[in-house]
Amino acid sequence: MSVPEGPENNKGNVYMSKTSPPKVLEAYSKQFHRDFITFLHLRSKEIIPGEQMVLTFAGTSLQDPTYSQFEMEAQTYIRQSSGRFEKAEKEHPCECGLVKEADIDSFNIPFYTPYRDEVEAIIQKEGSFNLQSLKVLEETVEGVRNHNENECLSDKQKIRGTFSAKLISSWRL
């Protein structure tokens, strides 16, 4: 997924969150729809008729697209992105002089967790595949609630591998 057009008004966030304006959430949703439809269309040309395809990706069983463990993990990693962990883990990057506020405001992580019904609707709308099964493997709400910042630190490698180059070029770290 690429960063959608229009999240410029997502001040103070690097990802869609509860404080993001509705237009930002809409931009992420529309971008996911475009990207997923394109993926399905192109994949349908490659797959042998009668064969099956299994897809696994991050999603949510909640209609609120801002409810994501990813947001906490991303914010934790971004606070540490300069390598000055001791200072960055306790403060926002702007407060400790690591990054300019304008740089944070201009950076948006290209990640969207679609709702189950969204995925089903897109597959049906695109029309190349018959949906035989759609299963949601959930982490319990308690599991997400109980994630503290230290547990999220262990996941920073995933985010670093995905977004390091983008952060370095965007923030000149």
MDTraj code that builds the backbone (N, CA, C; nanometers):
import mdtraj as md
import numpy as np

residues = "MET SER VAL PRO GLU GLY PRO GLU ASN ASN LYS GLY ASN VAL TYR MET SER LYS THR SER PRO PRO LYS VAL LEU GLU ALA TYR SER LYS GLN PHE HIS ARG ASP PHE ILE THR PHE LEU HIS LEU ARG SER LYS GLU ILE ILE PRO GLY GLU GLN MET VAL LEU THR PHE ALA GLY THR SER LEU GLN ASP PRO THR TYR SER GLN PHE GLU MET GLU ALA GLN THR TYR ILE ARG GLN SER SER GLY ARG PHE GLU LYS ALA GLU LYS GLU HIS PRO CYS GLU CYS GLY LEU VAL LYS GLU ALA ASP ILE ASP SER PHE ASN ILE PRO PHE TYR THR PRO TYR ARG ASP GLU VAL GLU ALA ILE ILE GLN LYS GLU GLY SER PHE ASN LEU GLN SER LEU LYS VAL LEU GLU GLU THR VAL GLU GLY VAL ARG ASN HIS ASN GLU ASN GLU CYS LEU SER ASP LYS GLN LYS ILE ARG GLY THR PHE SER ALA LYS LEU ILE SER SER TRP ARG LEU".split()
xyz = np.array([
    [0.0844, -0.1175, 0.0000],
    [0.0000, 0.0000, 0.0000],
    [0.0883, 0.1230, 0.0000],
    [0.0463, 0.2235, -0.0732],
    [0.1180, 0.3503, -0.0733],
    [0.0443, 0.4493, 0.0162],
    [0.1137, 0.5576, 0.0506],
    [0.0498, 0.6616, 0.1312],
    [-0.0580, 0.7256, 0.0450],
    [-0.1781, 0.7405, 0.0978],
    [-0.2850, 0.7981, 0.0171],
    [-0.2653, 0.9468, -0.0063],
    [-0.3282, 0.9967, -0.1111],
    [-0.3299, 1.1403, -0.1363],
    [-0.4230, 1.2035, -0.0343],
    [-0.3805, 1.3130, 0.0251],
    [-0.4697, 1.3873, 0.1132],
    [-0.4489, 1.3755, 0.2619],
    [-0.3473, 1.3038, 0.3151],
    [-0.3337, 1.3028, 0.4605],
    [-0.2517, 1.4203, 0.5135],
    [-0.2378, 1.5290, 0.4322],
    [-0.1576, 1.6431, 0.4750],
    [-0.2126, 1.7070, 0.6019],
    [-0.3407, 1.6902, 0.6267],
    [-0.4029, 1.7512, 0.7442],
    [-0.3943, 1.6620, 0.8669],
    [-0.3062, 1.5663, 0.8664],
    [-0.2939, 1.4707, 0.9757],
    [-0.1883, 1.5183, 1.0760],
    [-0.1957, 1.6424, 1.1141],
    [-0.0952, 1.7069, 1.1994],
    [-0.0737, 1.6302, 1.3293],
    [0.0537, 1.6091, 1.3623],
    [0.0901, 1.5433, 1.4864],
    [0.0827, 1.3919, 1.4819],
    [0.0400, 1.3366, 1.3708],
    [0.0279, 1.1913, 1.3559],
    [0.1130, 1.1445, 1.2386],
    [0.1570, 1.0216, 1.2436],
    [0.2290, 0.9616, 1.1309],
    [0.1477, 0.8470, 1.0713],
    [0.0280, 0.8316, 1.1214],
    [-0.0595, 0.7221, 1.0828],
    [-0.2003, 0.7676, 1.1171],
    [-0.3015, 0.7068, 1.0593],
    [-0.4370, 0.7458, 1.0960],
    [-0.4633, 0.7061, 1.2408],
    [-0.5185, 0.7988, 1.3161],
    [-0.5441, 0.7725, 1.4577],
    [-0.6757, 0.8374, 1.4983],
    [-0.7112, 0.8206, 1.6231],
    [-0.8369, 0.8772, 1.6727],
    [-0.8400, 1.0289, 1.6602],
    [-0.7231, 1.0934, 1.6544],
    [-0.7188, 1.2393, 1.6420],
    [-0.7099, 1.2854, 1.4968],
    [-0.7065, 1.1924, 1.4026],
    [-0.7001, 1.2283, 1.2607],
    [-0.8355, 1.2787, 1.2124],
    [-0.8346, 1.3787, 1.1237],
    [-0.9605, 1.4248, 1.0650],
    [-1.0257, 1.3139, 0.9819],
    [-1.1585, 1.3136, 0.9707],
    [-1.2280, 1.2107, 0.8914],
    [-1.1756, 1.1980, 0.7484],
    [-1.1323, 1.3078, 0.6871],
    [-1.0817, 1.3013, 0.5493],
    [-0.9549, 1.2162, 0.5393],
    [-0.8758, 1.2130, 0.6466],
    [-0.7554, 1.1293, 0.6470],
    [-0.7952, 0.9821, 0.6488],
    [-0.8910, 0.9473, 0.7345],
    [-0.9382, 0.8084, 0.7414],
    [-0.9971, 0.7662, 0.6069],
    [-1.0720, 0.8556, 0.5460],
    [-1.1322, 0.8278, 0.4151],
    [-1.0241, 0.8088, 0.3082],
    [-0.9189, 0.8901, 0.3137],
    [-0.8104, 0.8785, 0.2156],
    [-0.7405, 0.7432, 0.2270],
    [-0.7140, 0.6987, 0.3497],
    [-0.6511, 0.5673, 0.3689],
    [-0.7424, 0.4557, 0.3175],
    [-0.8711, 0.4644, 0.3465],
    [-0.9658, 0.3621, 0.3021],
    [-0.9721, 0.3562, 0.1497],
    [-0.9842, 0.4717, 0.0856],
    [-0.9916, 0.4755, -0.0609],
    [-0.8644, 0.4203, -0.1243],
    [-0.7487, 0.4529, -0.0653],
    [-0.6222, 0.4026, -0.1195],
    [-0.6161, 0.2507, -0.1082],
    [-0.6592, 0.1964, 0.0069],
    [-0.6607, 0.0510, 0.0225],
    [-0.7530, -0.0120, -0.0819],
    [-0.8704, 0.0458, -0.1020],
    [-0.9650, -0.0080, -0.2005],
    [-0.9008, -0.0112, -0.3389],
    [-0.8389, 0.0997, -0.3804],
    [-0.7741, 0.1042, -0.5124],
    [-0.6641, -0.0013, -0.5231],
    [-0.5789, -0.0067, -0.4211],
    [-0.4662, -0.1002, -0.4249],
    [-0.5125, -0.2460, -0.4247],
    [-0.6118, -0.2779, -0.3432],
    [-0.6578, -0.4166, -0.3328],
    [-0.7310, -0.4590, -0.4600],
    [-0.8106, -0.3715, -0.5180],
    [-0.8776, -0.4020, -0.6448],
    [-0.7734, -0.4268, -0.7537],
    [-0.6713, -0.3426, -0.7588],
    [-0.5644, -0.3617, -0.8575],
    [-0.4944, -0.4953, -0.8364],
    [-0.4633, -0.5270, -0.7107],
    [-0.3991, -0.6550, -0.6796],
    [-0.4854, -0.7717, -0.7269],
    [-0.6131, -0.7701, -0.6921],
    [-0.7021, -0.8802, -0.7303],
    [-0.7120, -0.8930, -0.8822],
    [-0.7252, -0.7809, -0.9497],
    [-0.7369, -0.7821, -1.0953],
    [-0.6115, -0.8430, -1.1592],
    [-0.4948, -0.7969, -1.1165],
    [-0.3707, -0.8484, -1.1745],
    [-0.3482, -0.9952, -1.1388],
    [-0.3801, -1.0314, -1.0169],
    [-0.3628, -1.1705, -0.9733],
    [-0.4553, -1.2636, -1.0516],
    [-0.5743, -1.2148, -1.0852],
    [-0.6697, -1.2993, -1.1589],
    [-0.6171, -1.3371, -1.2966],
    [-0.5305, -1.2548, -1.3530],
    [-0.4727, -1.2849, -1.4839],
    [-0.3626, -1.3908, -1.4735],
    [-0.3050, -1.4057, -1.3542],
    [-0.1948, -1.4997, -1.3347],
    [-0.2404, -1.6374, -1.2877],
    [-0.3505, -1.6425, -1.2184],
    [-0.3933, -1.7677, -1.1552],
    [-0.4604, -1.8595, -1.2581],
    [-0.4400, -1.9874, -1.2431],
    [-0.5000, -2.0878, -1.3315],
    [-0.6479, -2.1016, -1.2952],
    [-0.7379, -2.0996, -1.3948],
    [-0.8807, -2.1143, -1.3643],
    [-0.9077, -2.2399, -1.2816],
    [-0.9905, -2.2249, -1.1803],
    [-1.0251, -2.3356, -1.0932],
    [-0.9333, -2.3504, -0.9725],
    [-0.8198, -2.2817, -0.9749],
    [-0.7272, -2.2874, -0.8616],
    [-0.7760, -2.1949, -0.7508],
    [-0.7160, -2.2105, -0.6342],
    [-0.7543, -2.1282, -0.5200],
    [-0.6388, -2.0385, -0.4790],
    [-0.6742, -1.9324, -0.4096],
    [-0.5750, -1.8393, -0.3590],
    [-0.6056, -1.8145, -0.2119],
    [-0.5016, -1.8113, -0.1309],
    [-0.5159, -1.7818, 0.0111],
    [-0.4426, -1.6511, 0.0377],
    [-0.5102, -1.5588, 0.1007],
    [-0.4497, -1.4304, 0.1368],
    [-0.4478, -1.4173, 0.2883],
    [-0.3396, -1.3665, 0.3396],
    [-0.3291, -1.3389, 0.4819],
    [-0.2733, -1.1983, 0.4965],
    [-0.3428, -1.1141, 0.5687],
    [-0.2922, -0.9791, 0.5927],
    [-0.3543, -0.9216, 0.7183],
    [-0.2947, -0.8161, 0.7678],
    [-0.3449, -0.7508, 0.8885],
    [-0.4785, -0.6854, 0.8583],
    [-0.5697, -0.7010, 0.9484],
    [-0.7007, -0.6398, 0.9358],
    [-0.7583, -0.6208, 1.0743],
    [-0.8843, -0.5878, 1.0798],
    [-0.9494, -0.5692, 1.2085],
    [-1.0915, -0.6222, 1.2025],
    [-1.1401, -0.6665, 1.3158],
    [-1.2794, -0.7101, 1.3229],
    [-1.3679, -0.5953, 1.3695],
    [-1.3072, -0.4807, 1.3941],
    [-1.3813, -0.3628, 1.4393],
    [-1.3966, -0.2650, 1.3238],
    [-1.5075, -0.1944, 1.3204],
    [-1.5284, -0.0981, 1.2128],
    [-1.4442, 0.0275, 1.2301],
    [-1.3880, 0.0493, 1.3470],
    [-1.3057, 0.1672, 1.3731],
    [-1.1651, 0.1425, 1.3186],
    [-1.1279, 0.2076, 1.2068],
    [-0.9963, 0.1813, 1.1483],
    [-0.8808, 0.2372, 1.2306],
    [-0.9103, 0.3192, 1.3310],
    [-0.8025, 0.3763, 1.4123],
    [-0.7632, 0.2850, 1.5261],
    [-0.8389, 0.1778, 1.5491],
    [-0.8088, 0.0858, 1.6583],
    [-0.7066, -0.0142, 1.6090],
    [-0.5818, 0.0098, 1.6390],
    [-0.4782, -0.0784, 1.5876],
    [-0.3588, -0.0824, 1.6806],
    [-0.3127, -0.2014, 1.7089],
    [-0.1901, -0.2178, 1.7857],
    [-0.0747, -0.1557, 1.7086],
    [-0.0847, -0.1555, 1.5772],
    [0.0213, -0.1017, 1.4931],
    [0.0507, 0.0430, 1.5282],
    [-0.0527, 0.1207, 1.5604],
    [-0.0307, 0.2621, 1.5905],
    [0.0641, 0.2781, 1.7087],
    [0.0420, 0.2014, 1.8153],
    [0.1298, 0.2108, 1.9320],
    [0.2719, 0.1689, 1.8951],
    [0.2851, 0.0626, 1.8178],
    [0.4171, 0.0152, 1.7780],
    [0.4883, 0.1180, 1.6905],
    [0.4151, 0.1777, 1.5970],
    [0.4748, 0.2768, 1.5074],
    [0.5212, 0.3993, 1.5849],
    [0.4381, 0.4481, 1.6752],
    [0.4763, 0.5654, 1.7543],
    [0.5997, 0.5340, 1.8383],
    [0.6061, 0.4152, 1.8952],
    [0.7219, 0.3753, 1.9758],
    [0.8479, 0.3738, 1.8905],
    [0.8395, 0.3142, 1.7715],
    [0.9575, 0.3088, 1.6855],
    [1.0007, 0.4478, 1.6416],
    [0.9072, 0.5314, 1.6057],
    [0.9419, 0.6642, 1.5570],
    [1.0129, 0.7447, 1.6648],
    [0.9712, 0.7270, 1.7893],
    [1.0404, 0.7968, 1.8982],
    [1.1850, 0.7498, 1.9104],
    [1.2131, 0.6304, 1.8611],
    [1.3485, 0.5760, 1.8728],
    [1.4272, 0.5833, 1.7427],
    [1.3696, 0.6365, 1.6383],
    [1.4265, 0.6222, 1.5050],
    [1.5633, 0.6852, 1.4874],
    [1.6018, 0.7772, 1.5719],
    [1.7315, 0.8415, 1.5544],
    [1.8452, 0.7604, 1.6139],
    [1.8131, 0.6561, 1.6893],
    [1.9174, 0.5782, 1.7544],
    [1.9505, 0.6303, 1.8933],
    [1.8897, 0.7411, 1.9329],
    [1.9134, 0.7957, 2.0666],
    [1.8032, 0.7448, 2.1579],
    [1.8046, 0.6136, 2.1810],
    [1.6962, 0.5436, 2.2486],
    [1.6644, 0.5997, 2.3859],
    [1.7662, 0.6245, 2.4682],
    [1.7409, 0.6637, 2.6064],
    [1.6560, 0.7900, 2.6125],
    [1.6883, 0.8855, 2.5277],
    [1.6137, 1.0111, 2.5271],
    [1.4818, 0.9946, 2.4514],
    [1.4866, 0.9254, 2.3400],
    [1.3697, 0.9149, 2.2531],
    [1.2588, 0.8303, 2.3119],
    [1.2933, 0.7337, 2.3969],
    [1.1879, 0.6466, 2.4480],
    [1.0949, 0.7195, 2.5440],
    [1.1398, 0.8300, 2.6009],
    [1.0604, 0.9005, 2.7007],
    [0.9906, 1.0237, 2.6451],
    [1.0340, 1.0713, 2.5312],
    [0.9831, 1.1969, 2.4789],
    [0.9386, 1.1817, 2.3343],
    [0.8548, 1.2750, 2.2940],
    [0.8173, 1.2874, 2.1540],
    [0.9412, 1.3364, 2.0795],
    [0.9670, 1.2928, 1.9560],
    [1.0890, 1.3327, 1.8859],
    [1.1062, 1.4839, 1.8724],
    [0.9968, 1.5581, 1.8612],
    [1.0071, 1.7039, 1.8503],
    [1.0586, 1.7647, 1.9806],
    [1.0140, 1.7099, 2.0935],
    [1.0499, 1.7655, 2.2236],
    [1.1975, 1.7484, 2.2548],
    [1.2595, 1.6452, 2.2031],
    [1.4013, 1.6239, 2.2338],
    [1.4910, 1.6641, 2.1170],
    [1.4363, 1.7365, 2.0201],
    [1.5167, 1.7918, 1.9128],
    [1.5605, 1.6933, 1.8061],
    [1.4985, 1.5775, 1.7999],
    [1.5380, 1.4770, 1.7008],
    [1.4826, 1.5083, 1.5626],
    [1.3620, 1.5589, 1.5589],
    [1.2911, 1.5795, 1.4335],
    [1.2101, 1.7078, 1.4447],
    [1.1969, 1.7791, 1.3341],
    [1.1131, 1.8993, 1.3322],
    [0.9664, 1.8587, 1.3257],
    [0.8833, 1.9395, 1.3868],
    [0.7397, 1.9106, 1.3864],
    [0.6855, 1.9027, 1.2441],
    [0.7345, 1.9892, 1.1561],
    [0.6883, 1.9880, 1.0166],
    [0.7219, 1.8554, 0.9483],
    [0.8355, 1.7942, 0.9868],
    [0.8719, 1.6646, 0.9286],
    [0.7749, 1.5557, 0.9724],
    [0.7367, 1.5576, 1.0994],
    [0.6390, 1.4592, 1.1482],
    [0.5055, 1.4806, 1.0782],
    [0.4657, 1.6075, 1.0648],
    [0.3378, 1.6374, 1.0005],
    [0.3357, 1.5957, 0.8540],
    [0.4512, 1.5921, 0.7896],
    [0.4550, 1.5569, 0.6471],
    [0.4759, 1.4074, 0.6232],
    [0.4994, 1.3300, 0.7283],
    [0.5274, 1.1871, 0.7143],
    [0.4039, 1.1060, 0.7502],
    [0.3640, 1.0151, 0.6647],
    [0.2508, 0.9267, 0.6916],
    [0.2877, 0.7845, 0.6539],
    [0.2625, 0.6927, 0.7452],
    [0.2953, 0.5522, 0.7237],
    [0.1892, 0.4880, 0.6343],
    [0.2312, 0.4208, 0.5265],
    [0.1358, 0.3579, 0.4347],
    [0.0878, 0.2229, 0.4863],
    [-0.0037, 0.2266, 0.5808],
    [-0.0532, 0.1032, 0.6413],
    [-0.2003, 0.1210, 0.6745],
    [-0.2811, 0.0230, 0.6374],
    [-0.4250, 0.0302, 0.6621],
    [-0.4725, -0.1081, 0.7027],
    [-0.5508, -0.1161, 0.8085],
    [-0.6065, -0.2443, 0.8516],
    [-0.7551, -0.2467, 0.8170],
    [-0.7917, -0.3142, 0.7081],
    [-0.9312, -0.3136, 0.6650],
    [-1.0207, -0.3953, 0.7572],
    [-1.1440, -0.3547, 0.7602],
    [-1.2492, -0.4254, 0.8322],
    [-1.2902, -0.5467, 0.7487],
    [-1.3260, -0.6531, 0.8135],
    [-1.3636, -0.7786, 0.7471],
    [-1.4638, -0.7560, 0.6333],
    [-1.5689, -0.6811, 0.6599],
    [-1.6719, -0.6578, 0.5584],
    [-1.6183, -0.5781, 0.4393],
    [-1.5194, -0.4910, 0.4634],
    [-1.4568, -0.4164, 0.3534],
    [-1.3886, -0.5124, 0.2567],
    [-1.3129, -0.6059, 0.3119],
    [-1.2409, -0.7030, 0.2292],
    [-1.3400, -0.7839, 0.1456],
    [-1.4450, -0.8318, 0.2091],
    [-1.5468, -0.9101, 0.1381],
    [-1.6116, -0.8276, 0.0267],
    [-1.6456, -0.7034, 0.0558],
    [-1.7104, -0.6173, -0.0439],
    [-1.6183, -0.5892, -0.1628],
    [-1.4911, -0.5677, -0.1368],
    [-1.3962, -0.5404, -0.2451],
    [-1.3804, -0.6631, -0.3342],
    [-1.3688, -0.7808, -0.2744],
    [-1.3548, -0.9045, -0.3527],
    [-1.4777, -0.9240, -0.4411],
    [-1.5955, -0.9014, -0.3863],
    [-1.7184, -0.9161, -0.4646],
    [-1.7273, -0.8099, -0.5738],
    [-1.6906, -0.6865, -0.5417],
    [-1.6975, -0.5772, -0.6395],
    [-1.6016, -0.6016, -0.7562],
    [-1.4797, -0.6468, -0.7261],
    [-1.3809, -0.6694, -0.8311],
    [-1.4253, -0.7830, -0.9228],
    [-1.4843, -0.8881, -0.8669],
    [-1.5514, -0.9900, -0.9457],
    [-1.4694, -1.1026, -1.0056],
    [-1.3403, -1.1034, -0.9905],
    [-1.2589, -1.2092, -1.0505],
    [-1.2556, -1.3374, -0.9690],
    [-1.2910, -1.3298, -0.8420],
    [-1.2797, -1.4450, -0.7529],
    [-1.4107, -1.4708, -0.6814],
    [-1.4360, -1.5993, -0.6514],
    [-1.5477, -1.6373, -0.5653],
    [-1.4913, -1.6558, -0.4254],
    [-1.5497, -1.5895, -0.3317],
    [-1.5032, -1.5988, -0.1936],
    [-1.5649, -1.7219, -0.1294],
    [-1.4807, -1.8184, -0.0945],
    [-1.5301, -1.9410, -0.0324],
    [-1.5253, -1.9335, 0.1188],
    [-1.4295, -1.8605, 0.1710],
    [-1.4139, -1.8522, 0.3160],
    [-1.3382, -1.7245, 0.3504],
    [-1.3808, -1.6605, 0.4563],
    [-1.3117, -1.5421, 0.5061],
    [-1.3056, -1.5547, 0.6571],
    [-1.1878, -1.5791, 0.7081],
    [-1.1715, -1.5990, 0.8518],
    [-1.0887, -1.4858, 0.9099],
    [-1.1263, -1.4442, 1.0276],
    [-1.0521, -1.3420, 1.0995],
    [-0.9861, -1.4085, 1.2193],
    [-0.8554, -1.4018, 1.2235],
    [-0.7807, -1.4515, 1.3388],
    [-0.7563, -1.3312, 1.4281],
    [-0.8127, -1.3339, 1.5457],
    [-0.8098, -1.2154, 1.6301],
    [-0.7146, -1.2279, 1.7473],
    [-0.6541, -1.1153, 1.7785],
    [-0.5871, -1.1021, 1.9063],
    [-0.6958, -1.0498, 1.9990],
    [-0.7017, -1.1004, 2.1188],
    [-0.8078, -1.0574, 2.2090],
    [-0.7917, -0.9104, 2.2426],
    [-0.9035, -0.8460, 2.2712],
    [-0.9005, -0.7054, 2.3107],
    [-0.8131, -0.6888, 2.4339],
    [-0.8218, -0.7829, 2.5268],
    [-0.7377, -0.7746, 2.6470],
    [-0.5902, -0.7812, 2.6095],
    [-0.5574, -0.8636, 2.5119],
    [-0.4184, -0.8732, 2.4683],
    [-0.3664, -0.7422, 2.4138],
    [-0.4495, -0.6728, 2.3371],
    [-0.4089, -0.5428, 2.2843],
    [-0.4014, -0.4411, 2.3970],
    [-0.5015, -0.4396, 2.4838],
    [-0.5029, -0.3453, 2.5954],
    [-0.3826, -0.3636, 2.6866],
    [-0.3414, -0.4884, 2.7050],
    [-0.2319, -0.5169, 2.7960],
    [-0.0946, -0.4947, 2.7336],
    [-0.0904, -0.4647, 2.6034],
    [0.0387, -0.4341, 2.5412],
    [0.0907, -0.3061, 2.6041],
    [0.2062, -0.3122, 2.6601],
    [0.2644, -0.1884, 2.7089],
    [0.3782, -0.1507, 2.6158],
    [0.4364, -0.0372, 2.6417],
    [0.5382, 0.0128, 2.5506],
    [0.6572, -0.0822, 2.5406],
    [0.6945, -0.1472, 2.6492],
    [0.8087, -0.2393, 2.6445],
    [0.7813, -0.3568, 2.5515],
    [0.6573, -0.4097, 2.5526],
    [0.6239, -0.5192, 2.4623],
    [0.6271, -0.4725, 2.3176],
    [0.5864, -0.3484, 2.2951],
    [0.5871, -0.2954, 2.1587],
    [0.7290, -0.2755, 2.1078],
    [0.8235, -0.2516, 2.1977],
    [0.9614, -0.2340, 2.1554],
    [1.0132, -0.3581, 2.0847],
    [0.9669, -0.4752, 2.1258],
    [1.0139, -0.5983, 2.0622],
    [0.9655, -0.6086, 1.9180],
    [0.8610, -0.5364, 1.8835],
    [0.8090, -0.5389, 1.7469],
    [0.8695, -0.4306, 1.6589],
    [0.9556, -0.3466, 1.7144],
    [1.0078, -0.2345, 1.6367],
    [1.0894, -0.2799, 1.5163],
    [1.1495, -0.3992, 1.5225],
    [1.2277, -0.4472, 1.4093],
    [1.1410, -0.4613, 1.2842],
    [1.0163, -0.5052, 1.3016],
    [0.9254, -0.5178, 1.1871],
    [0.9034, -0.3823, 1.1219],
    [0.8785, -0.2844, 1.2056],
    [0.8515, -0.1500, 1.1546],
    [0.9787, -0.0906, 1.0964],
    [1.0914, -0.1112, 1.1631],
    [1.2189, -0.0583, 1.1145],
    [1.2485, -0.1124, 0.9750],
    [1.2305, -0.2419, 0.9553],
    [1.2584, -0.3017, 0.8256],
    [1.1710, -0.2455, 0.7155],
    [1.0514, -0.2084, 0.7508],
    [0.9571, -0.1578, 0.6523],
    [0.9741, -0.0088, 0.6248],
    [1.0004, 0.0696, 0.7291],
    [0.9934, 0.2146, 0.7141],
    [1.1236, 0.2910, 0.7352],
    [1.2346, 0.2225, 0.7664],
    [1.3602, 0.2933, 0.7944],
    [1.4035, 0.3838, 0.6801],
    [1.4070, 0.3301, 0.5595],
    [1.4528, 0.4105, 0.4463],
    [1.3647, 0.5331, 0.4268],
    [1.2351, 0.5156, 0.4448],
    [1.1430, 0.6286, 0.4293],
    [1.1663, 0.7334, 0.5377],
    [1.1875, 0.6895, 0.6610],
    [1.2152, 0.7840, 0.7698],
    [1.3463, 0.8573, 0.7466],
    [1.4487, 0.7843, 0.7087],
    [1.5800, 0.8456, 0.6888],
    [1.5734, 0.9506, 0.5794],
    [1.5088, 0.9182, 0.4681],
    [1.5012, 1.0164, 0.3594],
    [1.4073, 1.1317, 0.3934],
    [1.2979, 1.1024, 0.4629],
    [1.2023, 1.2083, 0.4970],
    [1.2556, 1.3016, 0.6049],
    [1.3219, 1.2439, 0.7037],
    [1.3655, 1.3233, 0.8195],
    [1.5145, 1.3512, 0.8186],
    [1.5858, 1.3040, 0.7155],
    [1.7294, 1.3276, 0.7030],
    [1.8046, 1.2875, 0.8300],
    [1.7746, 1.1663, 0.8796],
    [1.8395, 1.1157, 1.0019],
    [1.9754, 1.0567, 0.9704],
])
top = md.Topology()
chain = top.add_chain()
for i, resn in enumerate(residues, 1):
    res = top.add_residue(resn, chain, resSeq=i)
    for name in ("N", "CA", "C"):
        top.add_atom(name, md.element.get_by_symbol(name[0]), res)
traj = md.Trajectory(xyz[None], top)
